[in-house]
Amino acid sequence: MVVFGGKKARQMVAGFGGSGLGQVVVAVAVSLLVRIFSAPGPALSPENDYDDVPDNDSHGGEALPSGKVTPVTIRWNNINCSLSDKSSKFVRFLLKNVSGEAKPGRLLAIMGPSGSGKTTLLNVLAGQLAASPRLHLTGLLEFNGKPSTNNTYKFAYVRQEDLFFSQLTVRETLSLATELQLPNISSAEERDDYVNNLLFKLGLVSCADTNVGDSKVRGISGGEKKRLSMACELLASPSVIFADEPTTGLDAFQAEKVMETLQKLAQDGHTVICSIHQPRGSVYSKFDDIVLLTEGSLVYAGPAHDEPLAYFSKFGYHCPDHVNPAEFLADLISVDYSSADSVYSSKKRIDGLVESFSHRLSTVIYATPITIDDLSKGRTKVSKRTVAKKKGGWWKQFWLLLRRAWMQASRDAPTNKVRARMSIASAIIFGSVFWRMGISQTSIQDRMGLLQVTAINTAMAALTKTVGVFPKERAIVDRERAKGSYSLGPYLFSKLLAEIPIGAAFPLMFGAVLYPMARLHPTLLRFGKFCGIVTVESFAASAMGLTVGAMVPTTEAAMAVGPSLMTVFIVFGGYYVNPENTPIIFRWIPSVSLIRWAFQGLCINEFSGLQFEHQHSFDVQTGEQALERISFGKSRIMDTVVAQNRILLFWYCTTYLLLEKNKPKYQQLETTPLDHDKPHLKIEEFNSKQVDQTLDAPPVNQVGSNQPQESPEVDPVGPFMLEGAK
């Protein structure tokens, strides 16, 4: 049976791919399809690829009951992040000896001017710093006293960009995310209760049945989108929540509502860390702790509210009455580039503040010691963050993703209306130009020209639509796959099937209008073949658009690369250059050009059996003679359809490989051991007189205050960093 099966497989490959390079391509494509459609869900990755990556799922892939959170304390010490140029001659420090602590039940805000390193520090703590060979990342990072390499706690990361499928409602978005990420919730009632609790918890009840929306369709507000992002991240009851500038792009009211949500989450027992840029006073009052950064250096780390104001007042920098403390702190640690003197004085002030705080925290004493064995596991390594627990079966993922893809495709009324109008409009234009073609000798050129522009128009329309949408969708898919929600095979297969009905409608509209106007071969069977050929070509062009979208980072780049690549296929599309006259080094291009195969199929369908008027012996008398002149005489329509499907399969497999290869990669922290020989100093040992002597401050009036300097005897920062230190 094995031998028989192998022979049959070889015969199928030979019949499908022809010979030579075609067989190789088909064999590779078939093997990839078997891998894609038979692969299980996300499973434990090979140890040599992900041995340093946290599991992030210490409860066997099941979410904790709503409201129950594992408390996690995060400590980091001497975090250094540097970026070198291509020649490695110049190094820029993004973070310099940054230390701090985040506790459960408290909201920690990382503040500082633009370019101070807020997002970089947040990404380092979350393990989400994009990998680069020019980056160098060192320091100590602990979760509940254990090195970050041993972290098994769940965390959520709320990014600045809120990316969702725009045609789904808020409730549908959460329900599908719950089914994908929490397969242990099997009953529909339990899942609905879980989703309703999240909607109430994050204040999304009023917009639960509203489409999320995007730039084309009005949906929920920016603040509601931000809270929806938090809801999606909270599905698995994470212990730590990271939020990258959650108030960006929001008005003051929405920003405060978002911060209220983060504050409530912290009060529920989560460890919440966010980066934020110059918040309003009411938002600042919600912070329990703050970390102040300027130019990558630490200026202050400790309790928020009045403590930082008291700390800086010891150096003569007093916050005026009725001034937002966040604005005062931002002005205090920002460089003033208005003049050379202001640059010098502000940098001198900042350097003094940085040096003063570094003396206070010259050595951080950890309650849990770190052993050399633990440190040896933290060597520098670029790895891919993954989730190691299986999240449901392949078919369950496929059906859920198919339902989501169908809702997104069928509800996208603006895009579908535009595509329908363009299909009908282009058909009317082409039909008007090639109106009622006869059977004269000149009609031969007209027919070929019409069939060529038909192939080009169909391919470009499908390609443009795909490259304009897929890069954004890919970002959503990358985030969901990073959580382990589903694997890549079910996603691509469901996307292909969901778009078949919608994608086939537009070529059918085009053909239904153009065919009778141009009076092409007037039989129903020929019309059906015409529509079938352009439909398959449309799907092949969409698959090519997926590959382009998976290859480049942005929509703009995809819009530049896609049409350029299609132009090459147009040149070798069979109309402008005869395949027999193509230079040897380019003869492989016509065999992979979807334009050429569509044009060839349309020509065979149109010219076969036609009789033309002729007056001279050298005139073309039959359609077969016309096909011979463009080297299509020995071909069949089935050959072109098989070739188009082969190209479609090739582009889908290439997309799969590119998405697998281009998984987000994150820089791993190189752990540096503490110097145990150096005597440890407690913060409480510093008195106010010693602190004041460490800072050579410029005049006080440079930060807007003429009050005399004070030296409080109580150190308000001490208890923050060294809880439990001996």
N, C-alpha and C positions, 0 to 999 in steps of 0.2 A: 504493500500500500504506500509506503514511504517513497519507493522508487517511482511508482506510478504517479503519485502526487507531484514529485519533483519534475517529471517529464511534462505533465500537464501545465505546471507553472511556467516552465521554460517556453512551451509552445505559446502560452498566452502572452508572455512578455515579447516574444518574437513577432507575433501577429499584431500586437498593439503598438510596438515601437519601431517596427521596420527592421533596420539593421544598424550596426555600428553604434554611433553616438546615441541614437534614439533609444536603443535597447538599454544602454547604460543609464540614461536619464530616467527611463521608466522603471528600471529595477530599483534605483535609489528612491524614487518617489513612492513606489509600492511599499518598500521596507519602512519608509518614514510614516506612511499612512498606518501601517500595522502598528507601529510604535505609538502614534498619536491616539488612535481610536481604541487601543487595547490597554493603554497605560492606566494604572490606578491613580487615585487621587494623590495629593502631596504626601509623600512618605518620608521616612527618616533618610536624610541625605548621606552620601558617603562620608566617612569620618575624615578622609584626607581633604575634603572640600570645605566642610563646615565644622571642623572640630573646635573652633574657637567661637562659635556663634551661639548666643543664648537660645534656649528653647522657647522661652517666653510663655510656657504653658505648663505649669507645675501641677495642674489638676486633671491630667489625662485628657485634655482637649475639651473639657466641659466647663461651662461658666459657673462661677459661684452664684448662689441665689442672689437676687437683687438686694443690694444694700450691704452685703457681706464682702469686705475687702481685706486682703492681706496687707497689713501695714508694712511699709518699706521706708527705711531711712537711707538716703544717698549721701555719701561723703566723697569729695574729690580734693586732691591735693597736688599742687605744683603742676597743673595742666599747662603744657606748652604745645603750641601748634604753629608751625612755620611753613611758609610756602616759598620755594626757590624758583627762579626763572629757568628758562630752558637751558641756559648754559651753566646753571648752578653756581654762578658767581655772586649773585645777589640774593639775599634771603630776607623775606618780610615776615615778621612775627604777627600772627593773627591773635594769639593768646600768649601771655607771658606770666608764668608762675601764678596761675589762678587757683584759689582754694575756696571751699565753701561747703555748705551742708543744706540738705532739704529734708524736712521731717514730715511724717504723715499727719494729716489734719491741719496742715498749714499751707498757705498760698505764697509761693516764692516768686518774685518778679525780678527778672534780669533787666536792668535799665542801663541806659547810656546813650550818647549821641550816635548818629549814623556812622557806621564803620568802626564801632568800638569793639565788635566781636560778640554781640549778643546772640545772634543766630548760630554762630560758630560754636560757642559754648553750649548752647542748647542741643545742637546736633551731636556734639561730643558726648554729652551726658546720655542722650537717647540712642547712641550708637548709629546715628543716621548721617554722619559726615561723609559726603561723597568721596570715593576713593580717587587718589591721584598719585602717580609716582613722584610728583614734586612736593607732596605733603609729607610732613614729619610730625607725628603726634606722640607725645610722651606724657607721663604722669601717673597718678594713682586714682582709681575710681572704685568705690565699694558700694555694694548693696547689702544692707543689714550686716555690715562688717565683713562681707565676703567680696573677693575681687570680682570685677565686672565680667571676667571670662567665665565665672561660675554662676552667673546670674540666671535664675530660672523663673523670675517674676514677670508677670504680664505688664506691658506698658502700652499706652496709647499715644499717638503723635498726631496732633491737629495742625495741619500746615496752613500757610497763608492762603493758598489757592483752594477754594471750595469747588471740587470737581464731582459732578453727579451726572447721571443720565437724565436729561432735562425733561423728558416726556413722562417720567414716573412721578407719582404723587409722593409726598413725604411718608405717608403710611406704607405705600408699596416699596419704597426704598428701604425702609427699616425692616419690613417683613421679609423681603428677599435676602437682605443681609443676615437676618436672623436665621433663616433656613440654611443659608450657605455656611455660616460660621458656627452655628449651634445645632448640629444635627441631632443632639441628644434630646432637644425639645421636639417631640414627635407629634403631639396632638395640636390641632389647629387652635383650640380654645386656649391652651397654655401659651402658645406662641402669641396669640392676640393679646392676652393679658400682659405678657412680657413687653410687647411693643407699646401697649397703652401706658404701662408704667413709665417707660422711657419718654413717651410723649408728654405725660404730665410732669415728669421730673425736669425736663428741659424746656417746658413752656411752649410746646409745639402743637397743642391740641387744636388751637384755632385754625391752623393751616395744615392740619393732618391730611386733608383730602384735596389739597392744592398742588398742582404740578410744580416741580422744583423750578423749571424754567431756565432760560439762558439769555444770551444777547438778542436772540430772534423772537423768543416768546416770553412774555412777562410771567413771572412766577412769584416765589416767595422772596422776602426782602433779604438784604445782605446779612443782617443779624440772625434771621431765622436759618439761613444757610450755614452760618457758623455754628449755631446750636445743633443743626442736623449733623454737621461733621462730628461734633462731640458725641452725639447720640450713636452714630455708627461706630465710633471708637470705643464707646462704653459697653458694647454688646457683651464682651467677654469679661466684664468686671475687672478692668486693669487696676493694678496697685498704684501705678505711677501714670500721670497724665502730663504730657509735654504739649505746649501750645506756642506756636511761633507767631508772635505779633497778632493775637486774635482780634485786635480792634482795628487792624488796617482796613481802610476803605469804608469804615462805618461812621455814622454820625454820632454825636456825643451820647444821645439817648440809647441807641443800639449798642454802642460800646460798653456803656454801663450795664446793660442787661446781660451782655455776654460775660462780663467780669463777675456779675452776681452769680451767674451759673457756675463759673469756676470756683467762686468762693463757697457755694453750697456743696460742690463736689469735694472740696478740701474738708469741709466740716463733716462730710460723710465718711471720712477716713482715708481718702485718696491723698497721695503726695502729688501736689500740683505745682508745676514749674512752667512759667511762661516768660517769653521775652516781650518787651513792650517799649514803645518809644514815646516819651513825654505824655503820660496820661493826665487826664483832668483830675482835679482835687478829690472828687467823690470816688474815683476809681483808685487813686493812690491810697485812700483810707481803707480799702478792702484788703490790701497786702498785709500779710503777717511778717514776711521777711523780704529783704531786697538785697540784690548784688549789683553794685555800681561798677561799670567798666568804662574805661576810656583808652582808646588806642590799644586795646588788648590787655591792659593792665588793670589790676584790682584796686579800687579806691576805697570801697567799703563793702562789707558783707556782714549782715546782722539783722536784728529786728527792724521793722519799718516804723511808721508813724513818727513819733518825736525823737526817737533814739538817734537817727543819723543827723538830725538837726542839732541835737545836743553835742554829738561827737564833733561836728565841724565847727561849732561855736567855740570850742576850745582853742581853735587856731585863728579865731577872729572873723570867721565867716558866719554871719547871723542871717537867718531868713527873716525878711521884713514881715510885719504883720499883714494879714489879708493877702498873702502871696501863696500860690499853689506850691507846696513843698517839692513836688516833682519838677516844676519849672525851675525852682531855685537850684535844685541838685543838678539838673541838666545844664544850666548856665555855669555852674561852678566847675564842672568837669569837662567843659567844651573849650576847644581852641578858637579864639577869636581871630579870624583872618582879615579883619578890616584894615589893618595896618601892620607895619613891621614891629612897632613897639607893642601893639596888642598881642601879636603872635608870641613875642618873646616873654611878655609878662604872664600870659595865660599858660604857656607851656611850663614856665618856671613854677607857677602855682600848682599845676597838675603834677609835675614831677615831685614836688614836695609832698603832696598828698599821697601819691603812690608810695613814695619811700617811707613815709610815716606809717602807713598801714602795713607795709611789708615788714617793718620792724615789729609791729604788734603781733603779727602772725608768722614770725620767722620760722617756727616749727609747730606743726599741727600734731597733737597727740591723739591717737585713735584709741577708742575703748577696746577694740578688737585688734590684736596684733596681726600683721601680715607675715606669713612665713615665706622662706625662700622657695619652697616647693610651689606655693601659689603663684609667686612672681614668675617662675619659669614657664608657666602656662600662658603668659601674656605677651609673648614676643610679637614683633610687628608682623602683621599679615593682613592682606587685603582679602576679604571674604565676602560672600553674599549672604545677607540676612535671610533666613528662612524660618518657617514654622514647621516643626517636625511632626506634628500630629495630623493624622488623616482626618479630613473634614467631609465625610460623606462619600458615597460611592460615585463611580464615574457617571452612571446613567442618571442618578439623582441630580448631580451637578449639571448634566447636559439639559435635562428638562427644565430646571430652574432658569438656566441661562438662556435657553430657547424662548421661554416665556418672556423674560426680560427683553431680549433682543427683538422679539416680535412687537411688544408694546412700544418700544422705542422707535422702531421703523414705521409701524402703522400709524402712530399718533403724530409723527413729525409732519404735520400738515403744511407749514410754510415751505419746507424743503421739497415735499412731494408736489405741491402746487407749482413751484418754480420749475421743477424738472418736467412736469406734465406740459406746462405752457411752452417751455423751450423745445420739447420734442415736437409738439404740434406746430409751433412757429417755424422751426427749421424744416419740417416736412413740407409746409406750405411754400416756403421760399424755394426749396429745391424743386418741388413739383411745378412751381410757376416758371422756373428757369428751364426745366426739361419737360415742358408741357407737351403731352400727347405725342411722344416720339413715334415716328413711323418705322418703316423697314428699308429706308434708303441707305446708300453707302455712308452718308455722313452721320446717320443715326448710330453707327457702330461706335464711333468715337464718343458720341453723346452718352450712350449707354455705359461705356467703360468709365467715363468721367463721373457719371451719377453714382455708379456702384462704388467707385473709389471714395468719393466724398461721403457716401453713406457709411462706409467702414470707418473713415476717420472721425466723422461726427459722433457715431455711436461710442467709439473707444474713448474719445476725449471727454465726452459728457460723463461717462461712468468713472473715468480716472479722476477728473476734477472733483467730483462729488466725494470720492473716497479719500483722497489726499487732504481735502479740506476738513474732514471730520475725524479721521482715524488717529492722528497724533494726540489729540485731546483724549479720545477714548482709551488710547494706549496708556496714558498716565493713570487713568482710573483703574485699568486692568492691572497695571504694575503694582499699585497700592493694594488691591484686593488679593492678588497672588502673594504679595509679601506677608499678608496675614494668614495665608494658607486657606483662603476661602474656596478655591478651586484650582484645578490644573489647567494647562494651556490647551490640551486637546479638546475637551468639552466646549471651551469658549469658542475656538475657531470653527468647530463643526456646527455649533448652534448658530453662529453668526452667518455662516454660509446658507444654512437652511432657512433662517428667518428672512433673509433678504431675497430669496428666490421669487416669491409672489410679487413683492413690490418692485424688485429690479426688472422682472420680466414685463411689467405693465408698460413701461415707457418705450422700449423698442417696439412693442405691439402697437402702441399709439402712433409711433413714427411710421411704421410700415403701413398701417391702415389708411393713413392720409396720403402718403407718398405714392404708394403702389398704383392706385387708380388714376391719380393725377398725371403721373409720368407714363401711364399705359405700358407698364412692364408686362412680361409674359402673362397673358390673361387667363390663367387657370388657378383654381383654388389650391391645388396641390403645390404649384410653384409659389403661390403666396405664402402658404404655410412653411415651406422650406426657407423662403426669404426671411420670414420673421424668426424662425429657429436659428438661423445662422447669425443674425445680428444680436439675438438674445444671448447666445453662448459667447459671442465676442464681448458683449457688455459685461458678463460675469468674469471673463478672463481679464478685462481691463480693470475691473474692481479688485481682483486678486493682485494684479500688478500694483495698484494703488496701495493695498495693504503692505506689500513688500517695501515700497518707497516710504510709507509712513513708519514702518518698523526700522528703517535704515537710518533716517535722519531725526534730529532731536525736536524740531519745531514744525508747525504748520507752514510757516513761510518757506522754510527750506524744502519741504515736501512739494509745495506749489512750484518751486523753481526746478527741482530735479525731475518730477514726474513728466511734465510736458516736454522737457528736453530729451528725456529717454524715449518718449513716444515719437518725437520728430525723427529719430534714427529709424524707428520701425516704419514710419511713413515713407521715408526715402526708399527703403527696400520693400515696399508694399506691393510690388508686382506691376505697378502702372508706370512709374517713372524710370525704373531700371529693370530691364529684362533679366531674370535669374541666370540665363545662360551667358550674359555679358558681364556679370558681376565679377570683380577681381577675386582671385582665389582666397585672399586673406579675409574677405568679407562674405564669402559664400555661406557661412554658417548663420549669418544674421537673418536672411529670408526664412530659414527654417524655424526660427524662434519668434518671428514677427507676427503678432496676432492680426495686424492690419493686412498682411499678405495673405494669410489663410482665410480671413473673412472675405477679402476681395476675390480670391480664387473661387471660393464656394459660391459667392453671389454671381460671378461670371458664368460658372458652369450651369447654375440654376437658370440663368437668364438666356444664355446663347444656345444651349442644347436644343436642337430641333427647330431653330429659327431659319427662315428662308428670306434672303435680302434681294431687293431689286438690283439688277446688274445689267450693264450695257457693254462691258469689255471683258475679255477673257481673263484679265488680271484682277478683276473685281472680286471681292469676297462674296461668295454666293450663299454659304451656309454659316450657321453659328459655330459649327465645329472648326471651320477654317479660321474664323476669328480667334477661337481659343488656341489654335496651333500657333498663331503669330505672337501670342504672349506666353507661349510655353505651358499652357494649361490643358493641352489636348489629351494627354494620357491620364489625367486626374479624374477622381470621382468626388461627389459631394461628401460621401462617407469619410474619405481620406481627410478632407478639410475639417469635418466635425471632430474626428479622432484627434487630429493635430491640435485643434483649439482646446479640447479637454485635457490634452497632455500639457499644454501651456498653462491652463488653469491649475492643474495639479502641481506643476512645477512652482508657480508663484505662491501657492498656499504652503507648500512644504518649505520654500525659502523663507516665507514669513514666520513659520513656526521656528525654524532654526535661528533666525535673527532675534526673535523675541526671547528665546531661551538664552542666547548668547549675551544679549544686552540687558539681562537682569540688573537691577540696581546693585551696585557694589559699594561697600562702605569701608572707610578706613578704620583699621583696628588700632586700639591704644597700645602703645609700647610701654609696659609697666616699668617704672624706675623705682628701685627700693629706697626706703628712707635711710638716712645716715644715722644708724643707731649709736654710733660712737659720739655723736654730737649731743651735748647736754640739752635736755628738753626744757623749754621755758613756758611757764603758764602765763596766760594773758593777764591774770589777776596780779602778777608780779610787777606789771608796769603801772606806775602812778602817773597822774596828770602832768607833773613837772617833767618827767622823763619824756613823755609823749610830745610836749610842746617843744622840747629842745631838738627833736628830730626834724622839725619842719622849718625851713627858711621861707616864710610866706611873703608874697608881695603885699602891698598896701591893701587894707580891707576894702576900701571903696571901689576896688576893681570888680567886686562882685555885688555891688549895690548896697553896702551897709557901712555906716560910720559908728557903729556901736563899739565900745571897748571890748578887748579880748577877755575871755573868761577861761578859767581852768577848773572845771568841776572835778570834785574828788571821786565821784562814782563813775566807773567805767561802764557805759551802757552796752558795750559790744561784747564784753567778756563772756557772759554765759552762753552766747550763741554757738560758738565753735567747739567748745571743749566740755561738753556735757559728759560727765563720767570719767574725765581725764584725771590721772593721779600723778 
